[in-house]
Amino acid sequence: MTLDLNELKLAREQADCLADEHAVEAALDRMAEAITTRLADTNPLVYTVMNGGLIFAGRLLPRLPFPLEVAYLHATRYGHAIQGTLLDWRVRPTQDLRGRTVLVLDDILDEGHTLNAIIEHLKAEGASTVLSAVLVHKLHERKAYPGMRADFTGLDIADRFLFGCGMDYKGYWRNAPGIYAVKGL
């Protein structure tokens, strides 16, 4: 695949900013407070879903003022495509989950197939409680289960093709500080 850096730069320049850095920071503060209230005394194991959850976790975890264990897993449906259907486990959870409270951090809850599969896997491995936190809940009616939501959500965002704060456009722009929508998608 030939990469066109000019096309990537143009996509960022023309994108609509749906949540600026200040809105993201405020959402992270609200989430941290809610997570702390719920999990501070549970010795949680926090799994970051790679690659999308990396930026979100890096910004959220320092706001959690209690002991926790951090790990990662990698499951994806998209790769560098803009849509996909098959779940690809690239790195499965490796910690002993029996009896643990687990918090899964991911960048976005779009349709929810990936997050649901991850949660079901963690439960099957013996976690006593599995909670989820996403920076973005995409607003639409195509969820894997009607009414599906994460336990902790930062921002509700319109149903557009998003990037920034961990979400990517063709593998790029995860590092954008806000939430952006690609023009025309």
C-alpha positions, 0 to 999 in steps of 0.5 A, spaced: 500 500 500 502 506 497 501 511 503 500 518 501 502 523 507 499 529 503 492 525 503 493 524 511 495 531 512 489 534 508 484 529 512 486 532 518 486 539 516 479 538 513 476 534 519 470 537 523 472 538 530 467 534 534 470 535 541 476 539 542 482 538 547 478 541 553 472 537 552 476 531 552 480 533 558 473 535 562 470 528 560 477 524 562 476 528 569 469 526 570 470 519 568 476 518 573 472 521 579 466 515 577 471 510 576 475 512 583 468 512 586 466 505 584 473 501 584 478 504 589 477 499 594 477 493 589 484 492 587 482 492 579 486 489 573 485 494 568 486 492 561 487 497 555 485 494 548 490 496 543 492 500 539 486 504 540 485 504 548 493 506 548 492 514 548 486 514 552 489 509 558 495 514 558 491 520 559 486 516 564 490 512 568 494 518 572 488 521 574 486 514 578 489 515 585 488 508 587 492 501 587 491 498 580 494 493 576 495 494 568 495 490 562 494 490 555 490 485 550 489 486 542 483 484 539 481 488 533 476 488 527 478 493 523 486 493 522 487 499 517 480 498 514 475 503 515 470 497 516 470 490 518 467 484 521 471 478 524 475 479 531 482 478 530 485 476 537 493 479 536 494 478 544 490 475 549 489 476 556 495 473 560 494 475 567 490 470 572 483 473 572 480 468 577 476 472 582 479 479 579 475 485 578 477 487 571 476 494 567 477 494 560 479 501 557 478 502 549 477 508 545 470 507 542 464 504 543 461 503 536 457 497 534 460 494 540 462 487 537 469 487 539 468 490 546 463 485 547 467 479 545 473 481 550 468 482 556 465 475 555 472 472 554 474 475 560 468 473 564 469 466 561 476 466 564 474 467 571 473 475 572 468 476 578 466 483 575 468 486 568 467 493 567 468 497 561 470 504 560 470 508 553 472 515 551 467 515 546 460 512 545 458 513 538 451 515 537 447 510 533 442 504 533 447 499 530 449 496 537 451 489 537 445 489 543 440 494 543 441 500 548 449 497 549 453 502 553 460 502 557 460 502 564 463 509 564 463 513 558 467 520 556 463 523 551 457 521 546 459 523 539 455 523 532 455 517 528 461 519 523 468 516 521 472 519 527 479 519 529 484 522 535 485 520 542 486 513 540 482 512 534 485 512 527 484 514 520 488 509 516 492 507 522 494 515 523 492 521 527 491 517 534 495 522 536 490 528 535 488 531 541 481 532 540 475 528 537 475 529 529 470 527 524 473 525 517 469 530 511 465 526 507 465 519 512 
